[in-house]
Amino acid sequence: MKKSLIFSVFVFLTSNIYASEINWSINTNTINNWIQISLPCNISSVLNGHVDSTTCAITCNSSYALSWNSCINVISWSSWGWGWGALSRSTTNTSSEPSSSQDISSVVWSLEKVGPVKFSCTTTWNIRSAQLTSETWNLTIESQYNSKLKLNIPSWVAVSSDLLWDWNITPPMVIKNDNANKNNLSLVMAGSEKYSLKFNKEIIISIPLALKDWTEIIIYHSDYSDLSDIQTHWVYKVKNWFINIPTNHLSHFILKKKIQNHVWDLSFNDTQDSFANEDINNLAYLWVVKWFSDWTFKPNNSTTRAEFLAMTMKAMNITVDNWITLTSFTDIPSEWVWMNKYIQKAKEMWVINWQIIDWKLSFRPNDSITRAESISILLNLANIPVDKTVSSTNFIDIENKWMNPYVFKAQTLWIINWQIIDWQLKFRPNDPITRAESSRIINKVLIDYPIIPTISL
């Protein structure tokens, strides 16, 4: 394997949207006991085993396995052809308790394991695999008794991994990480300490969140231990204080709370009838855009190159050097010291173009930015991948080849709008983009296609 998977990591990025949800990230000191109910053990002793008085976990003696809070002889299971390992405690099964005359194979049993679980494996073609559950068994793995953070494995699930996998599956658990703490992140680790685990069916990871129902969580994943090559997984909603993530592999996961449009008391005098009113207000709430002295936004005015660059970089939270006061461009007004840091950063990132005019490097900050130019800058700053080999689009008015990949991608993601003119689909790439249109596309990307988060371990 080029890169080995160390463990699964879930990352929660905080975003203060509602006052009641400030500091919503998981408390790393209490997550494993979230809403834990302290009760005495149901039974204080068990035949052919013993009960831990602290965790209530039941451990059976050799040749016995746990079933219905009892230790039974494993000889009756030998016909299954695979081994369970040591299972700590069981929960009530999903069917009624079978009578002595009922065939046990017709009952679906639910086993709950506290701590790492080890399975008997077979090896085929340098792949180690194990049958985790059968038609009559499903399994839940948790880090400690009564934890709400769980790995749920349904019936008939098998797992496979690298030849050197140690047969263990580690339950989800919170880990502390300085890098995460500095960025207000919370980490959860699960799976194998060294190798990626792949399952033949979907398993479910249940994570408790102190968020209201229907709050949307964007999920990313990476199959590598260094969290490289992070990909978007899906968007899920919180329900009953939980988010349940279906996956067919244990890898690194990153969870980010999806931004919603903010509602606030302040508003512009001239945006109430604008199609982008909500987008403008949200960006104003985030201090991405500002207002003029008369509390207007001027939504129908053209957006300048400098304005669009600053709006997009602030929206995408691009880190700039606040100490920069000079720029290599000669046409930036001296009173625009605030703008230099954005222009220099964009130049370093190669997301803007420039011209040599009268032998001087020029940015043309006060020129109106075109619709095509704005899409190019937005997609680049948002790190949205663009296929540069795309050579055509559905629009008949795209003349410059460099525009095709960006316009095609923006149309695919429904970031842009277009018009039917003379029964032909047109984008108007060279028309200036208005401040309202700029707010709409920037806010669209901010909410639906946020920059993939990064974290190091």
TIMAR-730462 format. One record per residue (C-alpha): residue in one letter; x negated, z negated, y. Coordinates in steps of 0.02 Angstrom, whole numbers, plus 50000, padded with zeros to 5 digits. Layout:
REM residues N
aXZY/...
This chain:
REM residues 457
m500005000050000/k499305004850170/k500074989650250/s500714974450158/l502294965650208/i501924947550246/f503674940950271/s505344944850348/v505514940150529/f507094939050631/v506844939050818/f508164933550943/l507924939451122/t508874928951246/s509954936851380/n510954925151491/i512624933851510/y513904919951514/a513564902951589/s514064894651426/e512784905151332/i511224900951431/n509804896751312/w510794903151165/s509254905851055/i509104895750897/n508364878350909/t506874879350792/n506984860650756/t508764860850693/i509174878250631/n508984874350446/n510254860150466/w511424868850586/i513064859250586/q512434849750435/i513674837150363/s512814821750294/l513744816250140/p513214805849989/c512814815549831/n514334819949728/i513464813249575/s512024800849568/s511424805349393/v511544819649270/l511274820949083/n509694830549034/g509064830549213/h508954820449374/v509674820549551/d508614819749709/s509394805949816/t508834814349978/t509334832449950/c510594829949809/a509674843849717/i509854843349528/t508334847149421/c508604849949236/n507414845549097/s506464858748999/s507584870548899/y509074866049008/a509814875349157/l511014870349294/s512874874349278/w514334865249360/n513234850849417/s512744848849235/c511204853549135/i511624864548986/n510554871848849/v509874889048894/i509954895648715/s511704902048750/w510964913348887/s509584921048782/s510594936648745/w510484941948930/g508694947448903/w507984940849067/g507464923949138/w508124914549287/g506704902649328/a507104885249393/l508754884649488/s508974868949592/r510844866649611/s512464876049587/t514044878049687/t515824879349627/n516104895849539/t517254908849611/s518464907849465/s519364893049392/e518334882449274/p518394890149100/s519124880648956/s518084877748801/s518924892648717/q518684904648865/d517324917948855/i516014912648983/s515534930849013/s517224933949096/v516874921249235/v515874925049394/w514724910449431/s513954906649601/l512244898549597/e511414891049750/k509524889049752/v508604877649872/g506834883449906/p505864898249834/v506524905549671/k505454913849538/f506054927049417/s505414934749257/c504824952549292/t504454968649201/t503134981349252/t503385000149249/w502295013249334/n501415000449444/i503064993349504/r503594975649465/s505474973049451/a506674959149407/q508534957549375/l509154944249496/t511004943349452/s512144950049316/e513954954949307/t514434936649293/w513194928649414/n512814929449600/l511514919449694/t511264911049862/i509524905849919/e509254893550061/s507754883950127/q508534866750109/y510144858650053/n511654862750163/s510694875250270/k511774888050359/l510394900950358/k510564909450189/l510134924450083/n511644930049980/i511344940849827/p512914947949744/s513174952649562/w512124965849473/v510664965849594/a508874969949544/v507304969049651/s505674978649645/s504004977149733/d502134979749721/l501214976949558/l500414961149630/w502034953049686/d502074934949626/w503914935749570/n504474923449706/i505824926149837/t505654914749987/p507274909250071/p507564912250258/m506794898650365/v506334895950546/i504504896850593/k503684891850757/n502614904750844/d501724903151011/n501994921551049/a503854919551016/n503994903751119/k503194912051271/n504464925951261/n505974914851223/l506094921451045/s506574912950883/l505854918450716/v506574917250542/m505504921050389/a506124926850220/g505594936950069/s503824937750002/e502264931450089/k501314947550048/y502414961449985/s503974971250031/l505484968049920/k506744981949889/f508464979549812/n509574991649717/k511114985349811/e511424977649981/i511084959250000/i511714948950146/i510724937750263/s511864925250353/i511234918550519/p512144905450624/l512234909350810/a512944899050953/l513824914351024/k515644918751048/d516504930350925/w516234949150948/t514594946751041/e513574962050991/i511824960150920/i510634974950910/i509564974250754/y507864982450733/h506724982150583/s504934985550532/d504254986450355/y502494981650408/s501674964650426/d501024968650600/l502784973450659/s502234991250692/d503415006150685/i504954996250735/q506565005950706/t508355003250760/h509374996350615/w511164994450680/v512304984450796/y513304969950723/k514554957750798/v514594938850788/k516084931950692/n516474913650664/w514784908550736/f513844919450612/i513084936550599/n512954944050425/i511614957250405/p511754968950256/t510084976050198/n509324983650042/h507584977050082/l506764961550151/s505664966050295/h505404961450476/f507004961250578/i507184959450766/l508854953850837/k509274956751019/k510854951951108/k511644967651176/i511814967751365/q513574968751434/n514134973451608/h514104957951717/v515584952651820/w515194944251985/d516014940052151/l514974951652260/s515404970052275/f515004984952382/n516174991352517/d516135009352457/t516075009152266/q517805003252215/d518405021052184/s516775027152108/f516725032151924/a515125021851913/n515785006051995/e515454994851844/d513735002451818/i513264999752000/n513874981752000/n512934977851840/l511304984951907/a511564975452069/y511844959351971/l510184962451883/w509344966252050/v508954983851995/v509834991152147/k510154983952318/w511374987052459/f511214993152637/s511444981652786/d513294985952799/w513584981052615/t513744999152561/f512895007752415/k513185025852469/p513575031752291/n513745050052338/n512055051352422/s510655060152330/t509395048952243/t507605050952303/r506135052152184/a505515035152241/e507225026952223/f507525033452047/l505785028451988/a505965010652055/m507745008751986/t507245014551812/m505655004251800/k506554988451854/a508004991751734/m506814994651588/n505814979251638/i504174988851648/t502744976951689/v501864981551851/d500394974051945/n501134965252096/w499434964652180/i499304983452198/t499414988352382/l498605005452378/t499005021652287/s498075037852257/f499545047652330/t499325051852513/d501155054152559/i501775036352528/p502255028552696/s501175013852747/e502705002452758/w503095006152576/v501834994052505/w503194987652385/m503305005152308/n501465007452268/k501484996652111/y502875006952034/i502105023752077/q500375018852012/k501095012051849/a502135027651822/k500595038351854/e499605028351725/m501025030851599/w501105049551636/v502985048951666/i502955057151838/n502265073451903/w501445077052068/q500755091052173/i499195095452269/i499795099852444/d498485104152577/w497165097852455/k498005080952448/l498845072152302/s500705071152343/f502195062852258/r503575068352378/p504435051152373/n505845055852492/d506315072052406/s507915071752305/i507615070452118/t508455083552011/r509575080151862/a508285086851740/e506845076951819/s507855060851812/i508235063051627/s506405065951589/i505835050251681/l507235039651607/l506925044551425/n505045042151444/l505175024951525/a506485019451397/n505345024651253/i506715035451179/p505845047851062/v506015066051110/d505655080850996/k504535091751103/t504775106450985/v506595108751038/s506655125551126/s508495127851167/t510105118651210/n511955122551221/f511815124451409/i511605141951479/d510765136351641/i509185128251569/e507815140051625/n506225129651618/k505635126451440/w505005108851476/m506815103451510/n507505108251339/p506885093251236/y507465080451364/v509155088151401/f509485090751216/k509085072551177/a510125065951322/q511605076551267/t511425070551086/l511485052351144/w512925055751265/i511875049751411/i512275064551523/n513845073751572/w514095092351598/q515335104951662/i516245120551604/i515975133451741/d516665150951718/w516995146351536/q515165142251510/l514335125551474/k513185120751617/f512085105751655/r511525110251832/p509735104351798/n509065108351972/d510475099852069/p510065083152150/i510735068152057/t511795056052158/r511545037252169/a513145034752069/e512585046851933/s510885038451928/s511705021351905/r512795028051765/i511395035451658/i510185020851689/n511505007951643/k512025018251492/v510255017751423/l510014999451470/i511554994151371/d511605006351225/y509775011151202/p508724996451262/i506834996951243/i506314991351069/p505584973751084/t503804969851031/i503064954050960/s501424949650875/l501134936650741/
